Amino acid sequence: MICLVSFVLVLSLVGDVQAAKVTWTDTSGDHNWFTPTNWDTGTVPTSSDSVEINVEPGVTITNEAVVATSVYLGAGGGTGALTVHGGTVTTTGWIQLSIGTINMNSGTINAGNLLLVGRWGPATLNMTGGTITTTGTIHIAEKAASIGHVNLDGGTISGSNIIMRSDEGSVGTMDITAGTLIIDGNDLSTVQGFIDNGWITGYDGNGTLHLDYNVTNEGQTTLTAVHNLNPNPADGGSMAPGATELSWTLPDPFVPGQPVSVDVYFTDNYDALAQFTDPAAIQVVTNENVTSVVVQTQPKTRYYWAVDTYTGDPNDPNFGPIFSFFVDNIAPIADAGSGVVTWLEGGTRTGSLNGSVIETDAYTVQWTVVSEPDDPNSPDAVIADPSAEDTSITLSAVGEYILQLDADDGEYTSSDTVTINVYNDSCEAAQSLPDYVPFPGDVNGDCIFDQLDLDILNEDWLKDNSLTEVWFQVN
């Protein structure tokens, strides 16, 4: 054992020696991670290297796969910056944003066992899409001088736990709009405490935060937000192409009974709405007391819209945020049905498969056998019509069968499984159910309280097997 431990320690020391710190220089000016001259070592970092980015504009990752042991931004006295758009960043250690900015637009960041936002000064994570995952802690604002802020405007951030403002004097905040925060386990009290302190807000205080455990995601705590206008389509959601109804909830007027009018803007050009250079070109409702409008949408397009309300002065609107949704063919949702418990009669059992699919377009289905009992004396399961949602199946062996229903609309697919447990007889099937309760008089366990049970009871009638010795020794 001593030799083994020593060998492991030697290997660990070798790994430490091989690991190197590689610093970003952006010498070429192309902001490309894979340009060797952009690193002080003249080589692109590997999975055994620790990366430091201490200058702006930093690195832009688009459709590439980046690896490192850890990534530090702004850890060397400067300001770090990282933009991820359609790529993947994977670290085995952590991602530490000490001072600077991470812009997460799409793609994936696997942040090892720590995602830290704000250590030595101001740090901001702007997230509009994609996924950031850590197996450990989401830490926002660590040291006393740190200011960490997360704008969760889209995508998902997930981790095993979350910490905010760990040192006195640190300032950590998170504002959620169309994004989602997921924490492993039941962390309701911690997250609710951050909300009560005003550290986590929804739509800068103009929205309602929705917090749950084991509801949205099994075994996890989930936090989302909905704006007070209750936009539909949901901010960051998806819709099928064609005629789309935009709807909202009107706020209360300053003067009770006074109608609230709105201006509504709709476009597929974010800058046109954000910069507001030609509002008339994208305006679909002008100063009307309405709660919806129908617009036309095209597939594979992201749309942006805003609702400005007039609750008082007709010349002074309350500017709403920019909502967005993506228009695409909606993937089918396959449902293979509920699990089945049955038994053989005459060596076989034929039963129904009742599948269903939620889909607005044409689709096809296919049933397949994922697994079945390995019984050489019984034929395989036989599905009467594998291409029909509702069909029948014949089973010939005792054991567990898992069947899968696949739905395909020509672009997207969906699948679901159903489990069928087959027993020798109806009594075994009944006894397999979690709520099975045997009759008190069913002595032989055959699920029937009958003469056989009475005969067994009668055979032992008045017999006594209690101890007769006062001091009974047990070996």
C-alpha positions in Angstrom: 0.0 0.0 0.0 2.9 2.4 0.9 4.5 1.7 -2.5 1.2 2.3 -4.3 0.6 5.6 -2.5 4.2 6.7 -3.3 3.6 5.8 -7.0 0.4 7.9 -7.1 2.2 10.9 -5.5 5.0 10.6 -8.1 2.5 10.6 -10.9 0.8 13.7 -9.4 4.1 15.5 -9.2 4.9 14.6 -12.8 1.5 16.0 -13.8 2.2 19.2 -12.0 5.6 19.6 -13.7 4.1 19.0 -17.1 1.3 21.6 -16.6 2.2 25.0 -17.9 0.8 28.5 -17.7 0.0 29.9 -21.2 -0.8 33.6 -21.4 -2.9 35.3 -24.1 -1.2 38.1 -26.1 -3.4 38.4 -29.2 -0.3 39.3 -31.2 -1.9 38.7 -34.5 -5.0 40.7 -33.6 -7.4 38.0 -35.0 -8.7 37.0 -31.5 -8.3 33.4 -32.6 -7.5 30.8 -29.9 -5.9 28.5 -32.4 -3.4 31.1 -33.7 -0.1 30.0 -32.1 1.4 33.5 -32.1 -1.5 34.8 -29.9 0.1 33.0 -27.0 3.3 33.8 -25.1 4.6 30.3 -25.6 4.0 30.4 -29.3 1.9 27.3 -29.0 -1.8 26.6 -28.7 -2.8 25.5 -25.2 -3.6 21.9 -24.5 -5.7 20.2 -21.9 -2.7 20.1 -19.5 -2.2 23.9 -19.7 -3.5 26.7 -17.5 -4.7 29.7 -19.5 -4.5 33.4 -18.5 -6.3 36.1 -20.5 -5.5 39.5 -19.2 -6.0 41.8 -22.2 -9.0 43.0 -24.2 -10.7 42.3 -26.6 -9.6 38.8 -25.6 -10.6 35.5 -27.3 -13.5 34.8 -29.6 -14.5 31.2 -30.0 -16.7 30.2 -32.9 -17.5 26.6 -33.6 -14.2 25.4 -32.2 -13.5 23.0 -29.3 -11.2 24.6 -26.7 -9.6 22.7 -23.8 -7.5 23.7 -20.8 -7.0 22.7 -17.2 -8.3 26.1 -16.1 -9.0 29.5 -17.6 -8.3 32.8 -15.7 -9.5 36.1 -17.0 -8.2 39.3 -15.5 -6.1 37.4 -12.9 -2.8 39.1 -13.9 -3.7 42.7 -13.2 -5.4 43.4 -16.5 -8.9 42.9 -17.8 -9.8 39.7 -19.5 -12.5 39.0 -22.1 -13.9 35.9 -23.7 -16.7 35.5 -26.3 -18.2 32.2 -27.0 -20.4 31.9 -30.1 -21.2 28.3 -31.2 -18.1 26.7 -29.7 -17.1 24.6 -26.8 -14.8 25.4 -23.9 -13.9 22.6 -21.6 -11.8 22.8 -18.4 -10.9 20.1 -15.9 -10.3 22.7 -13.2 -12.3 25.9 -13.3 -13.1 29.2 -15.1 -12.2 32.2 -13.0 -13.4 35.6 -14.2 -11.6 37.9 -11.8 -11.9 41.2 -13.8 -13.5 41.5 -17.2 -16.3 40.1 -19.3 -17.5 36.8 -20.6 -20.1 37.1 -23.5 -21.8 33.7 -23.9 -24.0 33.8 -27.0 -24.3 30.2 -27.9 -22.3 26.9 -27.5 -21.2 25.2 -24.4 -18.8 26.0 -21.5 -17.9 23.1 -19.2 -16.3 25.0 -16.3 -14.8 22.1 -14.4 -15.6 22.3 -10.7 -16.0 26.1 -10.4 -17.4 29.1 -12.2 -16.3 32.3 -10.5 -17.5 35.7 -11.6 -15.8 38.5 -9.7 -12.6 38.0 -7.6 -10.4 41.1 -7.6 -12.7 43.8 -9.2 -15.6 44.2 -11.6 -16.6 41.2 -13.6 -19.7 40.5 -15.8 -21.1 37.4 -17.4 -23.5 38.3 -20.2 -25.4 35.2 -21.3 -27.9 35.2 -24.2 -27.8 31.6 -25.1 -26.0 28.3 -24.8 -25.1 26.3 -21.7 -22.6 26.8 -18.9 -22.1 23.9 -16.6 -20.0 23.3 -13.6 -19.8 20.1 -11.5 -19.1 22.3 -8.5 -19.9 25.9 -7.4 -21.3 28.9 -9.1 -19.6 31.7 -7.2 -20.5 35.3 -7.8 -18.3 37.9 -6.1 -15.7 36.4 -3.8 -13.2 39.0 -2.4 -14.1 42.2 -0.6 -13.2 44.4 -3.6 -15.0 42.2 -6.2 -18.1 43.2 -8.1 -19.6 40.2 -9.9 -22.8 40.4 -12.1 -24.5 37.8 -14.2 -27.0 38.9 -16.9 -28.9 35.6 -17.6 -30.8 36.8 -20.7 -30.9 33.3 -22.3 -29.5 29.8 -22.1 -28.8 27.8 -18.9 -26.3 28.0 -16.1 -26.1 24.9 -13.9 -24.0 23.8 -11.0 -24.0 21.8 -7.8 -24.5 24.9 -5.6 -24.4 28.7 -5.7 -22.5 31.2 -3.5 -22.9 35.0 -3.6 -20.9 37.7 -1.8 -18.7 35.3 0.2 -16.5 38.1 1.7 -17.9 41.2 3.4 -17.8 44.2 1.0 -18.1 42.0 -2.1 -21.1 42.8 -4.4 -22.7 40.0 -6.4 -25.9 40.2 -8.4 -27.8 38.2 -11.0 -30.6 39.4 -13.2 -32.7 36.8 -15.0 -34.8 37.4 -18.1 -35.1 34.5 -20.6 -32.4 32.4 -19.0 -32.5 29.5 -16.5 -30.5 28.8 -13.4 -30.4 25.1 -12.3 -28.8 23.9 -9.0 -28.4 20.3 -8.0 -30.5 19.1 -5.1 -32.8 21.1 -2.9 -31.3 24.6 -2.7 -34.6 26.5 -2.3 -33.7 28.2 1.0 -30.3 29.5 -0.3 -31.7 30.8 -3.6 -34.7 32.3 -1.9 -32.5 34.1 0.5 -30.6 35.7 -2.4 -33.9 36.8 -3.9 -35.1 38.2 -0.6 -31.9 40.2 -0.3 -32.4 41.7 -3.7 -29.3 40.0 -5.1 -31.2 38.0 -7.7 -33.9 39.9 -9.7 -36.1 39.2 -12.7 -36.1 41.7 -15.5 -34.4 44.3 -13.3 -37.2 44.1 -10.8 -40.0 44.3 -13.4 -40.6 40.5 -13.5 -41.6 37.6 -11.3 -39.1 35.0 -10.4 -40.3 31.3 -10.4 -38.4 29.0 -8.0 -39.1 25.3 -7.6 -37.4 22.1 -6.6 -38.1 18.7 -8.2 -40.8 20.2 -10.4 -39.3 21.7 -13.6 -36.2 19.4 -13.3 -36.2 16.2 -11.3 -33.9 16.4 -8.2 -32.9 20.0 -9.0 -33.7 23.5 -8.0 -34.8 25.7 -11.0 -35.1 29.5 -11.2 -36.7 31.3 -14.1 -38.4 34.7 -14.6 -41.4 36.1 -16.4 -41.8 39.8 -17.2 -44.9 41.6 -15.7 -46.2 41.9 -19.3 -46.5 38.1 -19.5 -45.3 38.0 -23.1 -46.5 35.2 -25.4 -44.6 33.6 -27.1 -42.5 33.3 -23.9 -39.3 35.2 -23.9 -36.6 32.9 -25.3 -39.1 30.3 -26.4 -39.9 28.6 -29.7 -42.8 28.8 -32.1 -43.9 27.1 -35.3 -43.7 29.2 -38.5 -46.7 31.0 -40.0 -49.3 33.3 -38.4 -48.1 34.0 -34.8 -50.1 35.8 -32.2 -48.1 38.1 -30.0 -49.9 38.8 -26.7 -49.3 40.5 -23.4 -50.9 41.6 -20.2 -51.7 45.3 -19.8 -50.4 47.0 -16.6 -52.7 49.0 -14.3 -53.2 52.7 -15.3 -52.2 55.5 -13.0 -55.9 56.6 -13.1 -58.3 53.7 -12.4 -60.6 53.0 -15.3 -58.4 54.9 -17.8 -57.5 52.7 -20.9 -53.9 51.7 -21.3 -52.6 51.9 -24.9 -49.5 50.3 -26.4 -46.9 50.6 -29.1 -45.6 47.3 -30.4 -42.5 46.7 -32.4 -41.6 43.5 -34.2 -38.6 42.6 -36.3 -36.0 39.9 -37.1 -33.2 42.5 -36.8 -32.1 43.0 -33.2 -30.2 46.2 -34.0 -33.2 47.7 -35.6 -35.1 47.4 -32.3 -32.2 48.0 -29.9 -30.9 51.1 -31.7 -34.4 52.3 -32.7 -33.2 54.1 -35.8 -36.4 53.7 -37.8 -39.2 52.7 -35.5 -42.0 53.2 -38.0 -40.5 50.5 -40.2 -41.0 47.8 -37.5 -44.1 49.1 -35.6 -47.1 46.8 -35.8 -49.3 48.5 -33.2 -49.6 52.3 -32.7 -51.1 53.7 -29.6 -53.9 51.2 -29.3 -55.7 49.6 -26.3 -55.1 46.0 -27.4 -53.6 42.9 -25.8 -52.5 41.0 -28.9 -51.5 41.3 -32.6 -50.9 38.7 -35.3 -47.7 38.7 -37.2 -46.2 36.4 -39.9 -43.0 34.4 -39.3 -40.6 32.4 -41.3 -38.8 29.2 -40.2 -35.2 29.2 -38.9 -35.5 32.8 -37.8 -35.2 34.6 -34.5 -37.6 37.5 -33.9 -37.5 40.4 -31.5 -40.4 42.4 -30.2 -41.2 45.0 -27.6 -44.3 46.5 -26.0 -44.2 50.1 -24.8 -47.2 51.0 -22.6 -48.9 54.3 -21.8 -50.3 54.1 -18.3 -50.5 57.9 -17.7 -49.2 60.6 -20.0 -50.1 59.7 -23.6 -46.8 61.2 -24.7 -44.6 59.4 -22.2 -44.5 55.7 -22.8 -43.0 53.1 -20.4 -40.4 51.4 -22.6 -40.6 47.6 -22.3 -37.7 45.2 -22.7 -36.8 43.4 -25.9 -38.3 39.9 -26.0 -37.3 37.2 -28.5 -38.4 33.8 -29.8 -37.1 31.4 -32.4 -39.3 30.2 -35.2 -38.7 26.6 -36.3 -40.4 23.4 -37.1 -41.4 22.1 -33.7 -40.0 18.7 -32.9 -42.5 15.9 -32.4 -43.1 14.6 -28.9 -43.4 10.8 -28.7 -45.2 9.0 -25.9 -44.9 5.3 -25.7 -47.5 5.0 -23.0 -47.5 3.7 -19.5 -45.6 0.7 -18.2 -47.4 -2.7 -18.3 -47.5 -5.7 -15.9 -48.9 -8.9 -17.4 -48.5 -12.7 -17.4 -48.3 -15.6 -19.8 -51.3 -17.8 -20.6 -50.6 -20.9 -22.7 -47.0 -19.8 -23.1 -47.7 -16.4 -24.7 -49.3 -13.0 -24.1 -50.6 -10.6 -26.7 -51.3 -7.0 -25.7 -51.7 -3.5 -27.0 -49.1 -0.9 -27.6 -50.8 2.5 -27.3 -48.4 5.2 -28.5 -49.1 8.8 -29.3 -47.3 11.7 -30.9 -47.8 15.5 -30.5 -46.9 17.1 -33.8 -48.5 19.7 -36.1 -46.9 18.4 -39.3 -46.8 14.9 -41.0 -44.7 12.3 -39.3 -43.9 8.6 -39.2 -43.4 6.3 -36.2 -41.4 3.2 -35.6 -41.6 0.7 -32.7 -38.4 -1.3 -31.8 -37.5 -3.7 -29.1 -34.6 -2.2 -27.1 -34.2 -5.2 -24.8 -36.0 -8.5 -23.9 -35.4 -11.6 -21.8 -32.6 -13.8 -23.0 -34.5 -17.0 -23.2 -33.2 -19.4 -25.9 -36.4 -21.5 -25.6 -38.7 -18.6 -26.5 -39.0 -16.6 -29.8 -38.3 -12.9 -29.8 -41.1 -10.4 -29.2 -43.3 -9.8 -32.3 -44.8 -6.4 -33.0 -47.8 -6.7 -35.4 -47.2 -3.4 -37.2 -44.0 -1.5 -36.0 -45.0 1.6 -38.1 -48.3 2.2 -36.4 -48.8 4.2 -33.2 -51.4 1.8 -31.9 -50.5 -1.8 -32.5 -50.2 -5.2 -30.7 -47.2 -7.2 -29.5 -46.9 -10.9 -28.7 -44.5 -12.0 -25.9 -43.4 -15.5 -25.1 -40.9 -15.3 -22.2 -41.0 -14.2 -18.6 -39.0 -11.1 -17.8 -38.6 -7.4 -18.7 -39.2 -6.0 -22.2 -38.3 -2.4 -23.1 -39.8 -1.0 -26.3 -39.1 2.3 -27.9 -41.4 4.5 -30.0 -39.6 6.9 -32.4 -41.4 9.8 -34.2 -39.8 11.5 -37.2 -41.2 14.5 -39.0 -38.5 14.5 -41.6 -36.3 17.1 -39.8 -36.5 16.2 -36.1 -37.0 13.0 -34.2 -38.3 12.2 -30.7 -38.4 8.9 -28.8 -39.9 7.4 -25.7 -39.8 4.0 -24.1 -42.2 1.7 -22.3 -41.4 -1.2 -20.0 -43.4 -4.4 -20.0 -42.9 -6.9 -17.2 -44.1 -10.4 -17.8 -44.6 -13.0 -15.1 -45.5 -16.7 -14.9 -49.0 -16.1 -13.6 -51.4 -13.4 -12.4 -50.4 -13.9 -8.8 -46.7 -13.1 -9.5 -47.8 -10.1 -11.5 -50.0 -8.8 -8.7 -47.2 -9.4 -6.1 -44.8 -7.3 -8.2 -46.9 -4.2 -7.8 -45.6 -1.7 -5.1 -49.0 -1.4 -3.5 -49.7 -5.1 -3.3 -51.0 -6.2 0.2 -51.6 -10.0 0.7 -54.7 -11.3 2.5 -53.9 -12.0 6.2 -55.2 -15.5 5.7 -53.2 -16.2 2.5 -50.8 -18.6 4.2 -49.3 -20.2 1.1 -48.9 -16.9 -0.8 -51.0 -17.9 -3.9 -53.1 -14.7 -3.8 -56.2 -16.7 -2.7 -57.6 -17.2 0.7 -59.1 -20.6 0.3 -59.5 -24.1 1.8 -55.7 -24.8 1.3 -54.9 -22.0 3.6 -57.4 -23.3 6.2 -56.0 -26.8 6.0 -52.5 -25.4 6.7 -53.8 -23.5 9.7 -55.8 -26.5 10.9 -52.7 -28.7 10.8 -50.9 -26.4 13.3 -54.0 -25.7 15.4 -53.1 -25.2 19.1 -49.5 -26.1 18.5 -47.2 -24.0 20.8 -43.5 -23.3 19.9 -42.8 -20.8 22.6 -39.8 -21.3 25.0 -40.3 -23.6 28.0 -37.0 -23.0 29.8 -36.7 -19.8 31.8 -33.0 -19.5 31.1 -32.4 -20.5 27.5 -28.8 -20.4 26.3 -28.1 -19.6 22.6 -24.7 -20.6 21.1 
